[in-house]
Amino acid sequence: MPLLFTERRSYKGDSKPLKPMSTTSTSTGTLPLSLEQVSMLLSDQTRWKLLRELSKGGLVPTTELAKRVGCSADSAYKHLVVLSQMGIAVQRYRGFYEMAPAFLPPAGSTTLHLGHCLVRLDTPLV
């Protein structure tokens, strides 16, 4: 069973490893996300937009995701790496990402289940 480790950085640049969390693991994602992971996931507007795009399903190239969310390809890639480390995004081919099936909402649904909370993806960003 893989364990998720993330790194938390303070404003002074020192980093502290987080303890591994207990998870229910599948080959295509890990539930539930820790509260710290959910906070990190939703704290950045670009990650939020990428999450909404990935939740629509299908393989999407990084450059296309970048265009859809209005950022550079490098920025999109950086955020996709974070989503991949959390087990939410999966890189299937070089530069092509999709949402892990464990997190993919049912067709027509705009609610994402992250284990500890439900996220409504149709709410506008302020």
Secondary structure, DSSP 4 states (H G I P E B T S, - for coil): ------EEE-TTS-EEEPPPPP-EEETTEEESPPHHHHHHHHT-HHHHHHHHHHTT-S-EEHHHHHHHHTS-HHHHHHHHHHHHHHTSEEEEETTEEEE-TTTPPPTT--EEE-SS-EEETTSPP-
